[in-house]
Amino acid sequence: MGIKLDKVNFTYQAGTPFEGPALFDISMEIVDRSFTAIIGHTGSGKSTILQLLNGLHTPNSGRVVIGEDIITSTSKNQDIKHIRKKVGLVFQFAESQVFDETVLRDVAFGPQNFGVSKEEAEAIAKEKLQLVGIGEDLFNRSPFELSGGQMRRVAIAGILAMNPEILVLDEPTAGLDPSGRKELMDLFQFLHHSGMTVVLVTHLMDDVANYADYVYILEKGKIVKSGKPSDLFQDVAFMERMQLGVPKATRFAKDLVDRGLQLGRLPITIKELGDLLHG
């Protein structure tokens, strides 16, 4: 299932003295089964877009089209609640979404909230917990007794238990060590390869290079550029001017080019750099 934003504008606390415009005339398409990254400096509107994608916000004007559902300024919460089952949103520091007495009950809560029986919900919860690397020995533990990384996996399992068609990730690896980050990103890639549409907000350009197949760049609530990572990262000066930078492999290759090495295109992953240097 894909998503389209059509001339979307959004203002926080619109019509009040505290209103703050956040998005301006945003039109974008997230293709079905794609892995799309949204990047930009802090305050560019990335998280606002994510919350439009599952109906936590409604646009002030324009529309958000999710499969056959359309969200506009007149959409009511009860009419779009079902979209949150289709579009699973994992917040930054997702462990703050954990709340129940045991790990199993926490993950089973979502399906039960949408009418699934307790027995079926627990079966789904066990499957998703194992998928994210949480073993049976932790099922009956309090989630608040777990490590931060484990709590985050429990929260992600809770989203996956809803069997969403689209997974929306807001800095999902923030604060994790490199091995923990790679494990989670590999999980998201596995879900993508299994047919799920994935939308990722991140400030890590290596993750964009390694996992995304399309990228939107935001600045001050507007899309300033979009394209394939392999194309966008060729313009190192632009990416650095945007204070986003480029993947490590691209930066290293650009330094070599500046010293006289002839390259047709800059590599964006370590594998591409290795192939280039040993080819």
VEXBA-711546 format. One record per atom (N, C-alpha, C, O): residue in three letters; x, y, z. Coordinates in pm, whole numbers, plus 50000, padded with zeros to 5 digits. Layout:
N
alaXYZ
...
END
This chain:
279
met500844988150000
met500005000050000
met500885012450000
met501845013450077
gly500545022049913
gly501325034249903
gly500605046149966
gly499455045050008
ile501305057349971
ile500765069650029
ile501085081349937
ile502175082049879
lys500135090549924
lys500385102949852
lys499995114849939
lys498935114650003
leu500835124949942
leu500495137750001
leu500315147649887
leu501195149149803
asp499165154249886
asp498825163149775
asp498625177349827
asp497595180549887
lys499625185949805
lys499575200149842
lys499175202049989
lys498275209750021
val499855194850076
val499535194850218
val500185206650289
val501375209250274
asn499375213750367
asn499865224250457
asn499435220650599
asn498335215450620
phe500305223450695
phe499965220450834
phe500535231250925
phe501695235150912
thr499695235951018
thr500095245951117
thr499685240951255
thr498535237251276
tyr500615240851347
tyr500305237351485
tyr499505248551551
tyr499815260351533
gln498455244751627
gln497605254251700
gln497115265451609
gln497145277251645
ala496645261451491
ala496165271251393
ala495035279451451
ala494175274251522
gly495025292351421
gly493975301251466
gly494145306451606
gly493265313351659
thr495275303251669
thr495555308151804
thr496775317351799
thr497495317651699
pro497015324851907
pro498225333251910
pro499525325151907
pro500605330551884
phe499395311951930
phe500595303551937
phe500815295351810
phe501625286051808
glu500085298651703
glu500185290251584
glu501595290351527
glu502305300351528
gly501965278551476
gly503305276951419
gly503235268951290
gly503085256751294
pro503355275551175
pro503355268451047
pro504505258451041
pro505635261751076
ala504205246150996
ala505215235550996
ala505465229750858
ala506595225950827
leu504435228850775
leu504575223050642
leu503925232150539
leu502865237950563
phe504585233350422
phe504105242450318
phe504015235150184
phe505035231650124
asp502785233050137
asp502545227950002
asp503355215249973
asp504055214349872
ile503245205450062
ile504005193050048
ile503275183349956
ile502145179349985
ser503915179649847
ser503405169149759
ser504495158549746
ser505615161449706
met504155146149781
met505125135549774
met504405122249759
met503225121049793
glu505095112349706
glu504515099049691
glu505445088649754
glu506645088349726
ile504875080349839
ile505605069049896
ile505085056649828
ile503965052149854
val505885051149740
val505455040149653
val505245027449734
val505995024649828
asp504235019849697
asp503955007149762
asp505204998249763
asp505864996549660
arg505524992649881
arg506664983549901
arg508014990249886
arg509034983349871
ser508055003449889
ser509345010549883
ser509925011950023
ser509235009650123
phe511195015850029
phe511845019750154
phe512275034150136
phe513315037050076
thr511455043250187
thr511625057550163
thr512195064450286
thr511695062550398
ala513225072450266
ala513815080150376
ala513395094750363
ala513315100150253
ile513125101050478
ile512845115350483
ile513905121450574
ile514025117850691
ile514675130750519
ile515785136450593
ile515685151650591
ile515025157550505
gly516365157850686
gly516355172350694
gly516865176650830
gly516945168650923
his517205189250839
his517715194750965
his516605194851069
his515425194251034
thr516975195751197
thr515995196651306
thr515025208151280
thr515445219351249
gly513725205251292
gly512715215451269
gly512265216751125
gly511525225951092
ser512695207551039
ser512345208550897
ser510945203150866
ser510425205550758
gly510345195950961
gly508985190950939
gly508875175850924
gly507805170750891
lys509975168750946
lys509985154250923
lys508975146851011
lys508155139150961
ser509035149251141
ser508155142151234
ser506695146151212
ser505795137951232
thr506455158451171
thr505085162851142
thr504505154651027
thr503355150451033
ile505305152550923
ile504845144350810
ile504495130350858
ile503465124850819
leu505345124450941
leu505085110850988
leu503755109951061
leu503025100151046
gln503435120151140
gln502185119851217
gln500965122851130
gln499835120051170
leu501185128351012
leu500105129550914
leu499835116150846
leu498715113450801
leu500865107750838
leu500735095250764
leu499815085250830
leu499285076350763
asn499615086350963
asn498695076851026
asn497545083751100
asn496905077851187
gly497305096251064
gly496115103051114
gly496245109151252
gly495235113651306
leu497425109451310
leu497585116551437
leu497385131451418
leu496895138351508
his497775136451301
his497445150051260
his496595149351133
his496695139751057
thr495765159351111
thr495095160950983
thr495575173950920
thr495845183650992
pro495695174450789
pro496235186550725
pro495275198350738
pro494055196450745
asn495825210450741
asn494985222350737
asn494405224550598
asn493305229750582
ser495165220350497
ser494655220250361
ser495435209550283
ser496485204850328
gly494905205850167
gly495485194750094
gly494925181550146
gly493985181450225
arg495495170650101
arg494985157550143
arg496105147250150
arg497105148150079
val495885137350236
val496785125950249
val495995113650204
val494955110350261
val496505106950103
val495815095250046
val496605082750086
val497775081150050
ile495945073850161
ile496585061450209
ile495775049850155
ile494705046550208
gly496285043650050
gly495495033249984
gly494205039249932
gly494235048049845
glu493075034649985
glu491765039849943
glu491235050450039
glu490185056250015
asp491955053050148
asp491515062850247
asp492085076650217
asp493225078050171
ile491265086850244
ile491695100550222
ile491505108450351
ile490425108650409
ile492585115150395
ile492535123450515
ile492605138150472
ile493515142150400
thr491625145950516
thr491595160250487
thr491375167950617
thr491345162050725
ser491235180850605
ser491025189250724
ser489705186250794
ser489555189350912
thr488765180250723
thr487455177450782
thr487335163150836
thr486285159450887
ser488395155250826
ser488345141350872
ser488185140851023
ser488845148251096
lys487305132051070
lys487065130151213
lys487865118151264
lys488085108451191
asn488285118851389
asn489125108451446
asn488505094551435
asn489195084851402
gln487195093551461
gln486565080451458
gln486525074551317
gln486435062451300
asp486605083251217
asp486555078551078
asp487925074251026
asp488005066950926
ile488985078551092
ile490325075051042
ile491125066551141
ile492285063551117
lys490485062851251
lys491175054751352
lys491735041851292
lys492825037451328
his490975035751200
his491405022951142
his492705024251063
his493405014351041
ile493025036451021
ile494265038550944
ile495485035451031
ile496525031350979
arg495355037251163
arg496495034751253
arg496825019951264
arg497895016351313
lys495925011551218
lys496224997251208
lys497004994351080
lys497874985651078
lys496695001750976
lys497384999950847
lys498775006150849
lys499705000850788
val498895017450920
val500145025050923
val500675025051066
val500165032351151
gly501695016951092
gly502275016051226
gly503365026351244
gly504325026751167
leu503225034751346
leu504195045551371
leu505035042351493
leu504515040851604
val506345041251472
val507305039051580
val507965052451611
val508735057651530
phe507655057951729
phe508205070851767
phe509685069751802
phe510185058851832
gln510375081151799
gln511735081751852
gln511675078052000
gln510765082152072
phe512655070252046
phe512655064852182
phe511325057652210
phe510575061052301
ala511065047552124
ala509795040352126
ala509505033752259
ala508355030452289
glu510545031652342
glu510325025252471
glu509345033152560
glu508775027652654
ser509165045952529
ser508195053952606
ser506755049852574
ser505835053952645
gln506555041752468
gln505225036852433
gln504835024452513
gln503675020252510
val505795018452585
val505525006452663
val504805010352792
val505165020252855
phe503765002452832
phe502985006752949
phe502404995453032
phe502074997753148
asp502264983152979
asp501504972853050
asp502364965353151
asp503574967653161
glu501724956353227
glu502394949653339
glu503414939253295
glu504434937253361
thr503144932453184
thr504094922653132
thr504374925452985
thr503594932052917
val505484920252938
val505874921852799
val504794916352706
val504404922852609
leu504304904352736
leu503314897852650
leu502024905952644
leu501454907952537
arg501554910452759
arg500314918252763
arg500474931452688
arg499544936052621
asp501634937552699
asp501864950252631
asp501734948752480
asp501084956752414
val502364938352426
val502364936352281
val500984931652233
val500574934752121
ala500274924052317
ala498944918952279
ala497864929652287
ala496764927652235
phe498154940952353
phe497124951152377
phe496544956552246
phe495324957552231
gly497404959952150
gly496944966052025
gly495944957451950
gly494854962151919
pro496284944851920
pro495324936251849
pro494004934751925
pro492934934951864
gln494074933352057
gln492844932152136
gln492004944852126
gln490774944252125
asn492674956252120
asn491964969052110
asn491184970051979
asn490214977651970
phe491614962351878
phe490914962251749
phe490044949851733
phe489664946351621
gly489734943051846
gly488734932551841
gly489224918351831
gly488424909051823
val490544916251833
val491094902651826
val490954896151965
val491124902852067
ser490644883151968
ser490494876252097
ser491814876052173
ser492884877452114
lys491734874452305
lys492934874352389
lys493894863452346
lys495104865652340
glu493364851452317
glu494224840152279
glu494944842952148
glu496144840452136
glu494204848052050
glu494824850951921
glu495814862451933
glu496884862251871
ala495464872652013
ala496344884152032
ala497654879752096
ala498724884652057
glu497594870752193
glu498824865952259
glu499664857652164
glu500894858052170
ala499014849952075
ala499754842151976
ala500484851551880
ala501644849151844
ile499804862151838
ile500434872051751
ile501594878851825
ile502664880951768
ala501364882251951
ala502394889052031
ala503644880552043
ala504754885552029
lys503474867552070
lys504634858652082
lys505424858151952
lys506664858351953
glu504704857551840
glu505374857051709
glu506194869751684
glu507344869051640
lys505594881451713
lys506284894051686
lys507424896451784
lys508454902151746
leu507274892151908
leu508364893552005
leu509574885351962
leu510704890051972
gln509334873251916
gln510454864951870
gln511084870951745
gln512304870051726
leu510264877251661
leu510784883651539
leu511774894751573
leu512774896451503
val511494902251679
val512374913451715
val513484909251812
val514254917651858
gly513554896251844
gly514654891351926
gly514384891052075
gly515324891152154
ile513124890752116
ile512764889552258
ile512304875152283
ile511314870652226
gly513044868052368
gly512774853852392
gly511654851452492
gly511214860552562
glu511204838752497
glu510084835052585
glu510374837752732
glu509454840052810
asp511644837352770
asp511994839552911
asp511634853552959
asp511614856253080
leu511364862652864
leu511034876452901
leu509544879552888
leu509104890452925
phe508764870152835
phe507364873052806
phe506574877652928
phe505724886552917
asn506834871653044
asn506054874653164
asn506774884253258
asn506334886353371
arg507874889953212
arg508574900153290
arg507914913753269
arg507264916153168
ser508094922453367
ser507664936253346
ser508574942753242
ser509794941453251
pro508014949653143
pro508884956253044
pro509814966453107
pro510864969753050
phe509444971553224
phe510244981953289
phe511464976153361
phe512294983453414
glu511564962853362
glu512744956253417
glu513784953353308
glu514894948853337
leu513424956053183
leu514314953053071
leu515284964553045
leu515114975653097
ser516284961752965
ser517204972352923
ser516484981652826
ser515434978152773
gly517064993452803
gly516455002952710
gly516294997152571
gly515264999152506
gly517324989752524
gly517244983752391
gly516154973252382
gly515454972252282
gln516014965152489
gln514964954952491
gln513584961352495
gln512664956752427
met513434972052573
met512144978952579
met511774984452441
met510604984152402
arg512754989352369
arg512464994652236
arg511994983452143
arg511084985552062
arg512594971752155
arg512164960452073
arg510734956152108
arg509954952652020
val510404956652237
val509044953352281
val508054963352218
val507004959352167
ala508394976152220
ala507524986352162
ala507344984052012
ala506234985551960
ile508414980551944
ile508334977851800
ile507484965451774
ile506694965151680
ala507644955251859
ala506804943151846
ala505324946751862
ala504474941151794
gly505034956151953
gly503654960551973
gly503064966851848
gly501884965051818
ile503884974251774
ile503424980151647
ile503234969051543
ile502234968951471
leu504194959851534
leu504124949151436
leu502954939751463
leu502434933551370
ala502534938651589
ala501404929851625
ala500114934551559
ala499154926851548
met500074947051516
met498884952151446
met498894948151299
met497954951151226
asn499974941351256
asn500144937251116
asn499944948851019
asn499134947950926
pro500694959751040
pro500544971250950
pro501064968150810
pro501954959850793
glu500504975050712
glu501014973950575
glu502154983750551
glu502994981750463
ile502164994350632
ile503205004650622
ile503805006750760
ile503085008150858
leu505145006850767
leu505835009250893
leu506545022650884
leu507375024850796
val506205031650977
val506745045250977
val507665046651099
val507235044451212
leu508905050451076
leu509945049951179
leu510565063851200
leu511155069451107
asp510445069151320
asp511005082251352
asp512275080451435
asp512205078251556
glu513415081251369
glu514715079351436
glu514695066751523
glu514945067651643
pro514415055151465
pro514185043151547
pro515405037851620
pro515275030051714
thr516605042051577
thr517825036751640
thr518525047151727
thr519665044951769
ala517875058251754
ala518495068951833
ala518945063651969
ala518175057152039
gly520195066452004
gly520705062652135
gly521235048452145
gly521775044752249
leu521095040352039
leu521595026652043
leu523055025952001
leu523545034651928
asp523755015652049
asp525145013752005
asp525135008451862
asp524085004151813
pro526305008551793
pro526335004551651
pro525764990651623
pro525074988851523
ser526044980851710
ser525544967351684
ser524034966751701
ser523334960251623
gly523514973651804
gly522074974151825
gly521374981151712
gly520284977051669
arg521994991951661
arg521404999151548
arg521344990451424
arg520324990251354
lys522434983351396
lys522454974951277
lys521424963651287
lys520774960351188
glu521284957651405
glu520304946951422
glu518894951851391
glu518124945151323
leu518554963851443
leu517214969051417
leu517034972751269
leu516004969751210
met518044979051211
met517914982951070
met517814970650981
met517084970750882
asp518534960051014
asp518414947650937
asp517024941650952
asp516494935850858
leu516414942951072
leu515044938451091
leu514094946151001
leu513224940250936
phe514244959350996
phe513374967550911
phe513564964050764
phe512614964050686
gln514804961050726
gln515054956950588
gln514404943450559
gln513854941450450
phe514444934250655
phe513784921350638
phe512274923350619
phe511674917050531
leu511664931950699
leu510234934650686
leu509924940750549
leu508924937550486
his510804949650504
his510644955750372
his510714945150264
his509874944850174
his511694936450271
his511834925850171
his510674915850176
his510414908750080
ser509984915550292
ser508814906850306
ser507554913150248
ser506484907050248
gly507674925350197
gly506544931750131
gly506004944150199
gly505044950050150
met506604948450311
met506094959950384
met506684972850328
met507874973550296
thr505854983150318
thr506324996550284
thr506935002650410
thr506325002350517
val508145008350398
val508835014050514
val509165028650486
val509665032250380
val508865037150585
val509215051350579
val510115054250698
val509745051650812
leu511285059750671
leu512295061850775
leu512695076450783
leu513105082450684
val512585082250903
val513215095150932
val514505092251008
val514485085051108
thr515615097750960
thr516905095351024
thr517845106850995
thr517675114250897
his518865108351081
his519935117951053
his521225110651016
his522265116851000
leu521145097351003
leu522315089150971
leu522335086150821
leu521565077950772
met523235092750751
met523265091350606
met523715077450561
met523375072950452
asp524495070550646
asp524885056850611
asp523655047750607
asp523585038750524
asp522705049850697
asp521485041950695
asp520665044950571
asp520065035850512
val520635057450530
val519935061150407
val520565053850288
val519865048150204
ala521895054050282
ala522605047650171
ala522415032550169
ala522255026550063
asn522435026350288
asn522405011750296
asn521015005750281
asn520874994250241
tyr519975013550312
tyr518645007450319
tyr517585014050230
tyr516705007050180
ala517645027150210
ala516565033950139
ala516715032849988
ala517825032149935
asp515565032749919
asp515615033149773
asp515135046549716
asp515245049049596
tyr514595055149804
tyr514205068649760
tyr514285077949880
tyr514085073749994
val514585090849854
val514815100449962
val514115113649931
val514145118549818
tyr513495119350035
tyr512995133150029
tyr513805141450128
tyr514025137350242
ile514265153250083
ile515005162350169
ile514115174350201
ile513595180950111
leu513945177050331
leu513115188150375
leu513975199350433
leu515025197050491
glu513495211550414
glu514095223150479
glu512985233150508
glu512285237550417
lys512845236750634
lys511855246750677
lys510465243550624
lys509755252450576
gly510065230850633
gly508705226950598
gly508435225150451
gly507285223650410
lys509485225250369
lys509315223550225
lys510245212650172
lys511335210550226
ile509815205750067
ile510685196150001
ile511615203849908
ile511155210849818
val512915202449930
val513875209949848
val514555201049744
val515135205949648
lys514485187749766
lys515095178549669
lys514605164549698
lys514275161249812
ser514555156249596
ser514205142149615
ser514855133849505
ser515215139049399
gly515005120949533
gly515605112149433
gly516185099749497
gly516015097349617
lys516885091949416
lys517555080049467
lys518785084049548
lys519455093849514
pro519105076849655
pro520295080249734
pro521555080949649
pro522405089649670
ser521685071749555
ser522905071349472
ser523065083949388
ser524185087449350
asp521945090749359
asp522025103349284
asp522205115349378
asp523045123949351
leu521445115949484
leu521505127449574
leu522875129149637
leu523365140349653
phe523505117949674
phe524785118749744
phe525955122249651
phe527075123949697
gln525695123349520
gln526745128149430
gln527055142949454
gln528175147549432
asp526045150249499
asp526215164649522
asp526635166849668
asp525825170849752
val527885164149695
val528405164949832
val528295179149886
val527955181150002
ala528575189049801
ala528535202949847
ala527125206649893
ala526965213449995
phe526115202449819
phe524735205349856
phe524375198749989
phe523795205150077
met524715185950003
met524375178650125
met525065184650247
met524485185050356
glu526275189250229
glu526985195450341
glu526455209450369
glu526425213850484
arg526035216350265
arg525415229450285
arg524095228150362
arg523715237050437
met523415216950341
met522165214150413
met522435209250554
met521495206650630
gln523715207850590
gln524145202850722
gln523665188550747
gln523365184750860
leu523595180850638
leu523215166750648
leu524425157650630
leu524485146950690
gly525375161850548
gly526545153650520
gly526215142550423
gly525135141950364
val527185133550406
val527055122250315
val527565109750386
val528205110850490
pro527285097950331
pro527815085650393
pro529335085850401
pro530015092850325
lys529865078150495
lys531315077750516
lys532055073850388
lys533095079750356
ala531525064050315
ala532185059550192
ala532235070750089
ala533225072250018
thr531175078550080
thr531115089549984
thr532105100450021
thr532805105849935
arg532175103650151
arg533105113950198
arg534555109850170
arg535375118050127
phe534865096950196
phe536215091950173
phe536555092550024
phe537645096949986
ala535625088149941
ala535865088349796
ala536015102649744
ala536845105349657
lys535215111749799
lys535325125849755
lys536695131449791
lys537265139149714
asp537215127849907
asp538565132349945
asp539605127049847
asp540555134049812
leu539415114449802
leu540345108749704
leu540245116049569
leu541255118549504
val539025119349529
val538825126649404
val539485140349412
val540095144949315
asp539355146949528
asp539975160149546
asp541495159349538
asp542165169249512
arg542035147249562
arg543485145349553
arg543925139949417
arg545095136649397
gly542955139049323
gly543335135549186
gly542845122249134
gly543035119249016
leu542205114049218
leu541685101149170
leu540515103449076
leu539635111649104
gln540505096448964
gln539445097648866
gln538345087448894
gln538595075348890
leu537135092148923
leu535985083348946
leu534805088248864
leu534555100248856
gly534085078948804
gly532895082648729
gly531795087548821
gly531175097948797
arg531545079948929
arg530545083549029
arg531075080349167
arg531905071449185
leu530585087749265
leu530995085149402
leu530215073349459
leu529005072649441
pro530885063949526
pro530175052949591
pro529425058249713
pro529805068549769
ile528365051149754
ile527615055749872
ile527635045449985
ile527215048450097
thr528115033349957
thr528215023250063
thr529655018150071
thr530435019749977
ile529985012050184
ile531325006450203
ile531584995550098
ile532694994450046
lys530574987450068
lys530744976949967
lys531074982949832
lys531974978249763
glu530344993549794
glu530624999949665
glu532035005849663
glu532715005149561
leu532465011549773
leu533815017349782
leu534855006349768
leu535845007949696
gly534644995049837
gly535584983849829
gly535674978449688
gly536764975749637
asp534524976749624
asp534504971649484
asp535244981149391
asp535944976849299
leu535094994049417
leu535715004349332
leu537235004149347
leu537965004649248
leu537695003249472
leu539135003949498
leu539844991249460
leu541034991449429
his539124979849463
his539754967149431
his539414962449290
his539824951649248
gly538654970649219
gly538264966649084
gly539354969448984
gly539184966748866
END
